[in-house]
Amino acid sequence: MTPRPGGFPEEEAFGTDQVWLPEQATGRHGTIRSSLPPGPEREALLQEIMASLREKASDTTSLVAELRDLLAGKDLTQLINAVAVPATMSLIPDVGSGALDDGPHTWNWAAKIEYLVGIALSVDSSGTENSPHAVVEQVVTLVGAIFEAEEARIFINSIDEADHGEAELGFARMQLQMEHLSDRMPGYAIHMEKIDTEVFSRHRQYYIDAWGFNPADVMRITRQHSQAVRERFSTAIATLRASIDAGDDADFSAIVDGLNAASIWTAEAIAETTDSEIGEMQAVLEFFSTTYGCQPDFRLPGDDNIVRKRPCITLGNGQYLVPDPWALPTALHDRLATETKTATYDPAKYHKHRQDAHERLVEATLTRIFGRGMSMQVSTTLQRLAAKVR
């Protein structure tokens, strides 16, 4: 299938498809493909692929400079929205639509949005120039090219630094680096919401005293508010179509409002769509927010990016830019685990709450599968194995 419109283009393969022969045979275990046999032709092709990857990996610095130049003088909020809103809204499937899974096409979009926002936080934010569609498309293309260059660099380094005595370890290291670069999915929302409830809700008052909100609510409000925004936008589209069909003048104001609501959040709007306290929603937005210009030295996808822990940008007047709403629950545990100890918050307590919840959830799952008596034996065995691994 083709990916939904409005996001980043599908990445080019490393060129290794050329190594495979066109013949295919389908047997009991699926499609079987044969590669070119060892020899001069295969060796020349591999060298050609490696040379192409080395050239691509060397382009990163110039591509980043081009991207930052493109952002100079622009209204950064408008530009970020023009890239992020279509991508993030297309990642939320319509309930009951029967849409096919396009994960293979879209799985790294969140990381690319995160990177673009990080770059936006590194340039002068005083620009007011709007970005036409051609500029937005150029930004999208550059971000995609930077990620491809970074992936090529990781791959090349893994080859150049390979230790044939520890080939499996080297391959695992490369895979983890690729995942760190591109994967921002902590898990399915329904599962993460259950886990967060188990971790935090028993200690709700502790976290409210420390941060002003219960962390267990973050996934819920993200899910509920995002769904409400999508429904609002769908209603606006339907109303516009009906108006046009009736021969009336087209009024796009509801469409614009719906698009703005997708990424411009206020505590009042979240409280209304999620039946939450305004004060707690304000605390959530403050917890995850940062400001333009906060990381002037940020350049490469592998650099420390404050957006990984603070994915919102304060705009003033109670408004916050939230380019990717799902980045909030993604950042939650990393923030809590690495925050400095204060008079009201101790990360050691968070780790204890998380460990206790893990044990409860594992025990409950094992009990459902094996029964209570057997589950205790399985749990003890797993703990012993974990201790040996550590």
TORGU-656011 format. One record per atom (N, C-alpha, C): x, y, z. Coordinates in steps of 0.05 Angstrom, whole numbers, padded with zeros to 5 digits, always signed. Layout:
N
XYZ ...
END
This chain:
390
+00017-00024+00000 +00000+00000+00000 +00017+00025+00000 +00006+00048-00007 +00021+00073-00006 +00015+00087+00020 +00034+00102+00031 +00030+00115+00056 +00009+00137+00053 -00003+00144+00076 -00022+00166+00075 -00008+00192+00067 -00023+00210+00053 -00010+00235+00044 -00004+00253+00068 +00014+00272+00064 +00019+00292+00084 +00043+00287+00101 +00058+00265+00097 +00080+00259+00114 +00106+00260+00098 +00126+00245+00108 +00152+00245+00096 +00153+00223+00075 +00169+00227+00054 +00171+00207+00033 +00185+00181+00043 +00178+00159+00030 +00191+00134+00038 +00220+00135+00033 +00236+00124+00052 +00265+00126+00049 +00275+00107+00027 +00297+00115+00014 +00309+00098-00005 +00324+00075+00009 +00324+00052-00004 +00338+00029+00007 +00368+00034+00003 +00384+00019+00018 +00413+00022+00016 +00424+00012-00011 +00408+00001-00028 +00417-00009-00054 +00424-00039-00053 +00419-00052-00031 +00426-00080-00029 +00407-00098-00045 +00385-00088-00054 +00367-00104-00071 +00381-00113-00096 +00401-00098-00105 +00416-00106-00129 +00432-00132-00125 +00436-00139-00100 +00452-00164-00095 +00435-00189-00100 +00408-00185-00099 +00391-00209-00102 +00384-00215-00131 +00383-00240-00138 +00376-00249-00165 +00346-00245-00168 +00337-00240-00193 +00308-00236-00198 +00291-00261-00194 +00304-00285-00196 +00288-00309-00194 +00277-00312-00166 +00252-00320-00164 +00239-00325-00138 +00224-00351-00139 +00224-00366-00117 +00208-00390-00115 +00192-00390-00090 +00167-00397-00092 +00149-00397-00068 +00145-00426-00059 +00153-00431-00035 +00149-00457-00023 +00132-00457+00001 +00134-00477+00018 +00117-00479+00042 +00123-00457+00061 +00148-00447+00062 +00156-00427+00081 +00157-00399+00070 +00143-00394+00048 +00143-00367+00036 +00162-00364+00013 +00166-00339+00005 +00183-00333-00018 +00212-00337-00012 +00226-00351-00030 +00254-00356-00027 +00269-00340-00049 +00289-00325-00041 +00305-00310-00060 +00335-00318-00057 +00348-00318-00080 +00377-00324-00080 +00393-00299-00086 +00416-00297-00073 +00433-00274-00078 +00454-00281-00099 +00467-00261-00109 +00489-00266-00128 +00510-00283-00114 +00521-00303-00128 +00541-00320-00115 +00567-00304-00112 +00584-00312-00092 +00610-00298-00088 +00626-00298-00114 +00639-00276-00120 +00654-00274-00144 +00659-00245-00151 +00672-00240-00174 +00679-00212-00182 +00654-00194-00185 +00632-00205-00197 +00609-00188-00201 +00597-00179-00174 +00594-00198-00156 +00583-00191-00130 +00601-00172-00115 +00627-00176-00115 +00646-00159-00101 +00646-00131-00112 +00644-00128-00139 +00644-00102-00151 +00618-00087-00143 +00596-00101-00142 +00570-00089-00135 +00570-00080-00106 +00581-00096-00088 +00583-00088-00060 +00600-00064-00056 +00623-00063-00071 +00640-00039-00069 +00626-00014-00079 +00610-00018-00100 +00595+00005-00111 +00575+00015-00090 +00561-00004-00077 +00541+00004-00057 +00555+00018-00034 +00578+00008-00024 +00592+00020-00002 +00602+00048-00009 +00611+00052-00034 +00620+00078-00043 +00597+00098-00043 +00574+00089-00052 +00550+00106-00052 +00542+00114-00024 +00543+00095-00005 +00536+00100+00023 +00556+00119+00036 +00581+00116+00030 +00601+00135+00041 +00597+00163+00031 +00590+00166+00006 +00584+00192-00005 +00559+00204+00008 +00539+00188+00012 +00514+00198+00025 +00520+00206+00054 +00536+00190+00068 +00542+00195+00096 +00558+00221+00099 +00573+00229+00079 +00589+00253+00081 +00574+00279+00076 +00548+00276+00069 +00532+00300+00062 +00518+00312+00085 +00519+00300+00109 +00502+00308+00131 +00506+00337+00138 +00530+00346+00142 +00536+00373+00151 +00525+00394+00131 +00529+00390+00106 +00519+00409+00086 +00489+00409+00085 +00476+00386+00088 +00447+00384+00088 +00435+00399+00112 +00448+00396+00135 +00439+00410+00159 +00441+00440+00155 +00463+00449+00144 +00467+00478+00139 +00446+00489+00120 +00439+00473+00100 +00419+00481+00081 +00391+00483+00095 +00386+00464+00112 +00360+00464+00127 +00358+00489+00145 +00380+00495+00159 +00379+00518+00178 +00377+00544+00162 +00390+00546+00139 +00387+00569+00122 +00358+00572+00112 +00345+00550+00107 +00318+00551+00097 +00299+00561+00118 +00305+00554+00144 +00288+00563+00166 +00292+00592+00174 +00315+00603+00166 +00322+00631+00174 +00301+00650+00163 +00291+00667+00181 +00272+00688+00173 +00243+00679+00171 +00239+00653+00175 +00212+00642+00173 +00196+00644+00199 +00170+00644+00197 +00153+00641+00220 +00154+00611+00228 +00170+00605+00248 +00177+00577+00255 +00152+00561+00263 +00134+00574+00277 +00109+00560+00285 +00093+00552+00261 +00090+00570+00242 +00075+00564+00218 +00088+00542+00202 +00115+00543+00200 +00129+00523+00184 +00128+00495+00198 +00132+00494+00224 +00130+00469+00238 +00103+00457+00235 +00082+00474+00238 +00055+00464+00234 +00050+00453+00206 +00061+00467+00186 +00056+00459+00159 +00068+00431+00153 +00089+00424+00168 +00101+00397+00165 +00088+00377+00183 +00085+00385+00209 +00077+00365+00229 +00048+00358+00230 +00030+00378+00226 +00002+00373+00229 -00009+00352+00209 -00003+00355+00183 -00012+00335+00164 -00001+00307+00171 +00024+00306+00180 +00037+00280+00186 +00024+00267+00210 +00022+00283+00232 +00011+00271+00257 -00018+00265+00255 -00033+00281+00240 -00062+00275+00237 -00066+00250+00220 -00048+00246+00201 -00051+00222+00183 -00043+00197+00197 -00028+00200+00220 -00020+00176+00235 -00042+00166+00253 -00064+00181+00256 -00086+00172+00273 -00108+00160+00256 -00111+00133+00254 -00130+00122+00236 -00159+00127+00245 -00177+00130+00227 -00205+00133+00233 -00215+00107+00245 -00229+00109+00268 -00239+00085+00281 -00260+00072+00262 -00256+00046+00257 -00275+00032+00240 -00271+00037+00210 -00249+00051+00203 -00245+00057+00175 -00234+00034+00159 -00223+00014+00173 -00211-00008+00159 -00184-00002+00146 -00172+00021+00154 -00147+00029+00142 -00125+00008+00147 -00110+00003+00126 -00088-00017+00129 -00065-00005+00145 -00049-00022+00156 -00027-00013+00172 -00005-00002+00154 +00002+00023+00158 +00024+00034+00142 +00048+00040+00159 +00051+00025+00181 +00074+00028+00198 +00101+00027+00185 +00105+00009+00165 +00131+00008+00152 +00138+00034+00138 +00118+00050+00131 +00123+00075+00117 +00126+00098+00136 +00112+00097+00159 +00110+00120+00177 +00124+00118+00204 +00137+00095+00209 +00147+00090+00236 +00168+00110+00245 +00182+00124+00227 +00203+00143+00236 +00194+00172+00233 +00168+00177+00226 +00159+00204+00223 +00161+00220+00249 +00155+00208+00271 +00156+00222+00297 +00185+00231+00303 +00204+00215+00297 +00232+00223+00301 +00240+00246+00282 +00229+00246+00258 +00236+00267+00240 +00223+00294+00248 +00198+00292+00258 +00185+00316+00269 +00201+00327+00293 +00209+00309+00310 +00225+00316+00334 +00251+00330+00325 +00264+00320+00304 +00289+00332+00295 +00284+00359+00283 +00263+00362+00267 +00257+00388+00255 +00252+00409+00277 +00237+00401+00298 +00231+00420+00320 +00258+00427+00334 +00275+00407+00337 +00301+00413+00349 +00317+00433+00334 +00317+00430+00307 +00331+00450+00290 +00318+00477+00293 +00291+00478+00294 +00277+00503+00297 +00285+00517+00323 +00291+00502+00344 +00299+00513+00369 +00328+00523+00369 +00342+00519+00346 +00370+00527+00344 +00374+00552+00328 +00353+00562+00315 +00356+00585+00298 +00341+00609+00310 +00345+00633+00298 +00332+00657+00307 +00302+00654+00302 +00286+00659+00323 +00257+00655+00321 +00242+00680+00316 +00255+00702+00308 +00241+00727+00304 +00230+00731+00277 +00234+00711+00259 +00224+00713+00231 +00194+00713+00230 +00183+00725+00210 +00154+00727+00207 +00145+00718+00179 +00163+00709+00162 +00156+00702+00135 +00142+00674+00134 +00119+00673+00122 +00105+00647+00118 +00120+00630+00098 +00117+00604+00100 +00130+00585+00082 +00110+00574+00063 +00113+00580+00037 +00095+00568+00017 +00099+00538+00015 +00081+00525+00000 +00082+00496-00002 +00109+00486-00012 +00121+00501-00031 +00147+00492-00042 +00169+00491-00021 +00169+00511-00003 +00188+00511+00019 +00183+00488+00038 +00158+00484+00045 +00151+00462+00063 +00160+00435+00051 +00156+00431+00025 +00164+00406+00012 +00195+00404+00013 +00209+00426+00010 +00238+00426+00011 +00248+00419+00039 +00235+00429+00059 +00242+00422+00087 +00238+00393+00092 +00215+00382+00083 +00209+00354+00087 +00231+00337+00073 +00238+00344+00048 +00258+00329+00033 +00285+00330+00047 +00293+00353+00057 +00319+00356+00071 +00320+00339+00096 +00298+00340+00112 +00298+00324+00137 +00300+00295+00130 +00286+00286+00109 +00289+00258+00101 +00317+00251+00092 +00329+00269+00077 +00357+00264+00067 +00376+00264+00090 +00372+00280+00110 +00390+00280+00133 +00388+00254+00148 +00364+00243+00151 +00361+00218+00165 +00374+00195+00148 +00371+00196+00122 +00384+00175+00105 +00414+00177+00107 +00425+00201+00108 +00454+00205+00111 +00463+00194+00138 +00448+00200+00159 +00456+00190+00186 +00454+00160+00187 +00434+00148+00175 +00432+00119+00174 +00456+00107+00159 +00463+00120+00137 +00487+00111+00122 +00512+00113+00139 +00515+00134+00154 +00538+00138+00171 +00540+00115+00192 +00517+00109+00205 +00517+00088+00225 +00525+00062+00212 +00514+00056+00189 +00520+00031+00175 +00549+00029+00167 +00560+00051+00156 +00588+00051+00148 +00606+00047+00172 +00600+00061+00194 +00617+00059+00218 +00616+00030+00228 +00593+00017+00227 +00591-00010+00237 +00609-00029+00220 +00612-00023+00194 +00629-00039+00177 +00658-00033+00183 +00665-00007+00185 +00693+00000+00189 +00704-00008+00216 +00686-00009+00236 +00694-00016+00263 +00688-00044+00271 +00681-00060+00251 +00672-00088+00256 +00695-00104+00269 +00688-00119+00289 +00706-00138+00302 +00695-00166+00295 +00709-00180+00278 +00698-00206+00268 +00696-00226+00290 +00710-00221+00313 +00707-00239+00335 +00681-00235+00351 +00669-00211+00347 +00644-00204+00361 +00624-00193+00341 +00620-00208+00319 +00602-00198+00298 +00574-00194+00307 +00564-00212+00325 +00536-00209+00334 +00533-00184+00351 +00553-00178+00368 +00552-00154+00385 +00553-00129+00368 +00569-00129+00347 +00571-00106+00329 +00545-00101+00315 +00532-00123+00306 +00507-00120+00292 +00485-00110+00311 +00485-00120+00335 +00465-00111+00355 +00470-00081+00361 +00495-00072+00363 +00501-00044+00369 +00490-00027+00346 +00495-00035+00321 +00485-00020+00298 +00454-00018+00299 +00441-00040+00304 +00412-00041+00305 +00401-00022+00327 +00414-00021+00350 +00406-00004+00371 +00410+00026+00364 +00432+00032+00350 +00436+00059+00341 +00415+00068+00321 +00408+00050+00303 +00387+00056+00284 +00360+00061+00298 +00355+00044+00318 +00330+00047+00333 +00329+00073+00348 +00352+00080+00361 +00353+00105+00376 +00349+00129+00357 +00359+00127+00333 +00356+00149+00314 +00327+00152+00305 +00312+00131+00300 +00287+00133+00286 +00262+00124+00300 +00264+00107+00321 +00240+00095+00333 +00232+00111+00357 +00207+00122+00357 +00197+00137+00380 +00171+00124+00391 +00166+00099+00385 +00142+00086+00394 +00147+00071+00420 +00137+00080+00443 +00142+00066+00468 +00124+00041+00471 +00103+00040+00456 +00084+00018+00458 +00057+00027+00450 +00038+00008+00448 +00011+00015+00440 -00003+00031+00463 -00019+00051+00455 -00031+00069+00475 -00047+00054+00496 -00062+00034+00487 -00080+00020+00506 -00063+00005+00527 -00040-00006+00519 -00023-00020+00538 -00008+00000+00556 +00003+00022+00544 +00018+00041+00560 +00000+00056+00580 -00025+00060+00573 -00044+00073+00591 -00048+00056+00616 -00051+00030+00611 -00055+00011+00633 -00030+00010+00651 -00006+00010+00639 +00018+00009+00654 +00022+00034+00670 +00017+00058+00658 +00020+00083+00672 +00001+00085+00695 -00023+00075+00692 -00043+00075+00714 -00032+00059+00737 -00020+00036+00731 -00010+00019+00752 +00014+00031+00766 +00031+00045+00751 +00055+00058+00762 +00048+00082+00780 +00030+00099+00770 +00027+00125+00783 +00002+00129+00800 -00020+00116+00793 -00045+00123+00806 -00045+00116+00836 -00030+00096+00845 -00028+00090+00873 -00014+00113+00889 +00001+00129+00874 +00017+00150+00886 +00009+00177+00875 -00016+00180+00868 -00026+00204+00854 -00019+00229+00869 -00024+00230+00895 -00020+00255+00910 +00010+00262+00910 +00027+00242+00911 +00056+00248+00912 +00064+00263+00886 +00054+00254+00863 +00062+00267+00838 +00047+00294+00835 +00023+00296+00844 +00010+00322+00843 +00024+00343+00860 +00034+00334+00884 +00049+00353+00901 +00075+00360+00887 +00087+00342+00872 +00113+00347+00860 +00111+00363+00834 +00092+00355+00817 +00090+00367+00790 +00063+00380+00784 +00043+00376+00800 +00017+00389+00795 -00002+00372+00779 +00006+00347+00772 -00011+00330+00757 -00004+00301+00762 -00022+00283+00755 -00017+00254+00757 -00006+00244+00730 +00018+00234+00729 +00029+00225+00704 +00013+00204+00689 -00003+00189+00704 -00020+00169+00692 -00041+00181+00673 -00046+00207+00675 -00065+00220+00658 -00054+00229+00631 -00028+00228+00628 -00016+00239+00603 -00025+00224+00579 -00023+00197+00580 -00031+00182+00557 -00061+00185+00551 -00077+00186+00573 -00106+00189+00569 -00113+00216+00556 -00102+00238+00566 -00109+00263+00555 -00099+00266+00526 -00076+00254+00520 -00066+00254+00493 -00085+00240+00474 -00094+00216+00483 -00112+00201+00467 -00139+00215+00463 -00150+00225+00485 -00177+00237+00484 -00176+00263+00468 -00157+00280+00474 -00156+00306+00461 -00150+00303+00431 -00132+00284+00424 -00125+00280+00396 -00150+00270+00381 -00165+00252+00393 -00189+00242+00380 -00210+00264+00377 -00213+00281+00398 -00232+00303+00396 -00224+00323+00374 -00198+00328+00371 -00189+00346+00350 -00194+00334+00323 -00190+00308+00320 -00195+00295+00294 -00224+00295+00287 -00241+00290+00307 -00270+00291+00302 -00279+00320+00294 -00267+00340+00307 -00274+00367+00301 -00266+00374+00272 -00243+00364+00264 -00233+00370+00237 -00250+00355+00216 -00258+00330+00222 -00275+00314+00204 -00302+00328+00201 -00313+00338+00222 -00338+00352+00221 -00336+00377+00204 -00314+00392+00207 -00309+00416+00190 -00307+00409+00161 -00294+00387+00154 -00292+00378+00126 -00320+00371+00115 -00335+00356+00131 -00362+00348+00122 -00380+00372+00118 -00378+00392+00136 -00394+00417+00134 -00386+00432+00108 -00361+00434+00103 -00351+00448+00079 -00361+00434+00054 -00360+00408+00053 -00369+00393+00030 -00399+00398+00025 -00414+00397+00047 -00443+00401+00045 -00449+00429+00035 -00434+00449+00044 -00438+00476+00036 -00432+00480+00006 -00410+00467-00003 -00403+00469-00032 -00424+00455-00049 -00433+00431-00040 -00454+00416-00055 -00480+00432-00057 -00485+00448-00036 -00510+00464-00036 -00507+00490-00053 -00483+00495-00063 -00478+00519-00079 -00472+00544-00062 -00467+00541-00037 -00461+00564-00020 -00432+00571-00022 -00425+00595-00013 -00397+00604-00013 -00381+00587+00007 -00357+00578-00001 -00341+00561+00016 -00329+00577+00039 -00333+00567+00062 -00322+00580+00087 -00301+00561+00099 -00276+00569+00097 -00254+00552+00106 -00246+00558+00135 -00260+00575+00148 -00252+00583+00175 -00252+00559+00195 -00272+00542+00193 -00274+00519+00210 -00251+00500+00205 -00243+00497+00180 -00220+00480+00173 -00195+00490+00185 -00191+00517+00183 -00166+00529+00194 -00166+00526+00224 -00189+00530+00237 -00191+00527+00266 -00185+00498+00274 -00195+00479+00259 -00190+00451+00265 -00161+00444+00262 -00147+00455+00242 -00119+00450+00238 -00103+00462+00261 -00110+00487+00269 -00096+00500+00291 -00099+00485+00317 -00123+00474+00321 -00129+00459+00346 -00112+00434+00348 -00103+00424+00326 -00087+00399+00326 -00060+00403+00340 -00049+00427+00338 -00022+00432+00348 -00020+00455+00367 -00039+00473+00368 -00039+00495+00387 -00057+00488+00410 -00045+00481+00432 -00060+00471+00456 -00061+00493+00477 -00083+00493+00491 -00086+00509+00515 -00097+00491+00538 -00092+00498+00562 -00101+00482+00585 -00132+00481+00585 -00145+00503+00577 -00174+00503+00577 -00185+00484+00556 -00173+00483+00532 -00183+00465+00511 -00179+00436+00519 -00156+00429+00531 -00152+00402+00539 -00171+00394+00561 -00175+00411+00581 -00193+00405+00603 -00221+00400+00592 -00229+00415+00572 -00256+00411+00561 -00260+00385+00547 -00240+00377+00531 -00243+00352+00515 -00236+00327+00532 -00223+00330+00554 -00215+00306+00570 -00228+00305+00598 -00246+00325+00604 -00259+00326+00630 -00239+00326+00652 -00219+00344+00650 -00198+00345+00670 -00197+00373+00683 -00182+00376+00704 -00178+00401+00717 -00160+00420+00701 -00168+00445+00698 -00152+00463+00682 -00124+00467+00694 -00123+00469+00721 -00097+00472+00734 -00078+00449+00729 -00088+00425+00729 -00071+00402+00724 -00062+00401+00694 -00080+00409+00676 -00072+00409+00648 -00051+00431+00643 -00053+00453+00657 -00033+00474+00655 -00006+00463+00664 -00006+00447+00686 +00018+00436+00697 +00030+00416+00677 +00013+00400+00663 +00024+00382+00643 +00038+00397+00621 +00026+00418+00610 +00038+00433+00589 +00064+00446+00598 +00065+00457+00622 +00089+00469+00632 +00111+00448+00636 +00104+00424+00645 +00123+00403+00650 +00138+00396+00624 +00123+00396+00601 +00134+00386+00576 +00144+00409+00558 +00143+00434+00567 +00148+00456+00549 +00177+00467+00550 +00185+00479+00528 +00210+00493+00526 +00205+00519+00510 +00226+00533+00502 +00223+00558+00488 +00241+00558+00463 +00233+00575+00444 +00250+00578+00420 +00278+00589+00428 +00298+00581+00413 +00325+00591+00418 +00340+00577+00441 +00328+00555+00452 +00340+00543+00476 +00364+00525+00470 +00368+00517+00445 +00391+00499+00440 +00405+00508+00414 +00419+00530+00415 +00432+00542+00391 +00453+00524+00378 +00464+00505+00393 +00485+00488+00382 +00475+00461+00370 +00449+00457+00371 +00438+00432+00360 +00441+00431+00330 +00451+00408+00320 +00454+00405+00291 +00445+00378+00280 +00456+00356+00291 +00453+00330+00279 +00432+00313+00295 +00419+00294+00281 +00399+00278+00295 +00410+00263+00319 +00436+00258+00320 +00448+00244+00342 +00455+00262+00366 +00453+00288+00362 +00459+00307+00384 +00437+00306+00405 +00444+00313+00430 +00424+00315+00451 +00403+00336+00442 +00378+00328+00443 +00356+00345+00434 +00336+00348+00456 +00332+00372+00466 +00314+00377+00488 +00285+00369+00481 +00279+00367+00456 +00252+00360+00447 +00245+00332+00456 +00265+00315+00461 +00259+00288+00469 +00247+00287+00497 +00253+00307+00513 +00241+00309+00540 +00221+00331+00543 +00222+00351+00525 +00204+00374+00527 +00193+00379+00498 +00173+00364+00490 +00164+00366+00462 +00144+00388+00456 +00139+00406+00475 +00121+00429+00471 +00138+00455+00471 +00127+00475+00457 +00140+00501+00456 +00121+00522+00467 +00129+00538+00486 +00113+00559+00497 +00110+00582+00477 +00086+00590+00471 +00081+00611+00452 +00071+00637+00465 +00064+00635+00491 +00053+00658+00505 +00023+00659+00503 +00011+00676+00520 -00018+00678+00522 -00032+00651+00527 -00018+00634+00542 -00030+00609+00549 -00030+00588+00527 -00017+00594+00505 -00016+00575+00482 +00010+00560+00481 +00009+00535+00472 +00032+00518+00470 +00031+00504+00443 +00054+00504+00429 +00057+00489+00404 +00063+00460+00411 +00047+00442+00402 +00051+00413+00407 +00052+00399+00379 +00076+00399+00367 +00078+00388+00339 +00070+00359+00337 +00077+00343+00357 +00070+00315+00358 +00058+00308+00385 +00031+00307+00388 +00019+00301+00414 +00029+00276+00427 +00034+00255+00411 +00043+00229+00422 +00071+00230+00433 +00085+00252+00428 +00112+00255+00441 +00110+00260+00470 +00087+00269+00480 +00084+00274+00509 +00086+00248+00525 +00069+00228+00520 +00072+00203+00535 +00099+00189+00529 +00109+00193+00505 +00135+00181+00498 +00157+00193+00516 +00156+00219+00522 +00177+00232+00537 +00173+00229+00567 +00149+00220+00576 +00143+00221+00605 +00163+00207+00622 +00168+00181+00617 +00184+00165+00635 +00214+00174+00634 +00223+00183+00611 +00250+00192+00609 +00254+00217+00626 +00234+00235+00625 +00236+00259+00642 +00237+00252+00672 +00218+00235+00680 +00216+00229+00709 +00240+00214+00719 +00252+00197+00701 +00275+00181+00710 +00301+00198+00712 +00302+00220+00698 +00327+00235+00698 +00326+00262+00711 +00302+00269+00722 +00300+00295+00736 +00317+00295+00761 +00327+00319+00768 +00343+00322+00792 +00326+00321+00817 +00336+00309+00837 +00322+00308+00863 +00317+00335+00874 +00293+00340+00883 +00285+00366+00896 +00272+00360+00923 +00263+00382+00935 +00249+00379+00961 +00223+00364+00958 +00211+00364+00934 +00185+00351+00930 +00186+00327+00912 +00208+00323+00898 +00210+00300+00879 +00236+00285+00882 +00235+00259+00883 +00258+00242+00884 +00256+00221+00863 +00273+00221+00842 +00271+00201+00821 +00274+00172+00831 +00287+00169+00854 +00289+00142+00865 +00262+00131+00872 +00244+00148+00881 +00217+00139+00888 +00202+00131+00862 +00206+00147+00841 +00194+00140+00815 +00203+00112+00807 +00229+00107+00808 +00239+00080+00800 +00227+00058+00818 +00224+00064+00843 +00211+00044+00861 +00182+00039+00853 +00167+00060+00848 +00140+00058+00839 +00138+00041+00813 +00157+00046+00795 +00156+00032+00770 +00163+00002+00773 +00183-00003+00790 +00190-00031+00795 +00168-00046+00809 +00155-00034+00829 +00132-00047+00842 +00110-00053+00823 +00104-00034+00805 +00082-00038+00786 +00089-00060+00766 +00115-00061+00759 +00124-00083+00741 +00119-00110+00753 +00126-00112+00779 +00122-00138+00792 +00093-00145+00794 +00076-00126+00800 +00047-00131+00802 +00035-00140+00775 +00043-00126+00754 +00032-00132+00728 +00041-00160+00718 +00067-00166+00723 +00077-00192+00715 +00063-00214+00731 +00061-00210+00757 +00047-00230+00773 +00018-00234+00765 +00004-00212+00759 -00024-00215+00750 -00026-00229+00724 -00007-00224+00706 -00008-00237+00680 -00002-00267+00682 +00018-00274+00698 +00025-00302+00702 +00003-00317+00716 -00011-00303+00735 -00033-00316+00749 -00056-00323+00730 -00062-00305+00711 -00082-00310+00692 -00075-00334+00674 -00050-00337+00668 -00041-00358+00650 -00037-00385+00664 -00024-00384+00687 -00016-00409+00700 -00032-00416+00726 -00047-00396+00736 -00059-00401+00762 -00040-00390+00784 -00051-00385+00808 -00035-00372+00828 -00011-00388+00838 -00015-00414+00843 +00007-00430+00854 +00030-00432+00834 +00024-00438+00809 +00045-00441+00789 +00058-00415+00782 +00042-00393+00783 +00053-00367+00775 +00076-00358+00794 +00074-00365+00820 +00095-00358+00839 +00121-00373+00831 +00119-00398+00823 +00143-00413+00815 +00155-00401+00790 +00138-00394+00770 +00149-00382+00746 +00161-00355+00752 +00148-00339+00768 +00159-00312+00775 +00186-00315+00789 +00189-00334+00807 +00214-00338+00821 +00236-00346+00802 +00229-00363+00783 +00249-00372+00763 +00258-00349+00745 +00239-00332+00737 +00245-00309+00721 +00263-00289+00735 +00258-00285+00761 +00274-00267+00777 +00303-00278+00779 +00306-00304+00783 +00333-00316+00784 +00348-00312+00758 +00333-00317+00736 +00346-00313+00710 +00354-00284+00706 +00337-00265+00714 +00343-00237+00711 +00368-00229+00727 +00370-00241+00751 +00393-00235+00768 +00419-00245+00756 +00417-00269+00742 +00441-00280+00729 +00449-00262+00706 +00429-00252+00691 +00435-00234+00668 +00449-00209+00677 +00438-00197+00700 +00451-00173+00710 +00479-00178+00720 
END
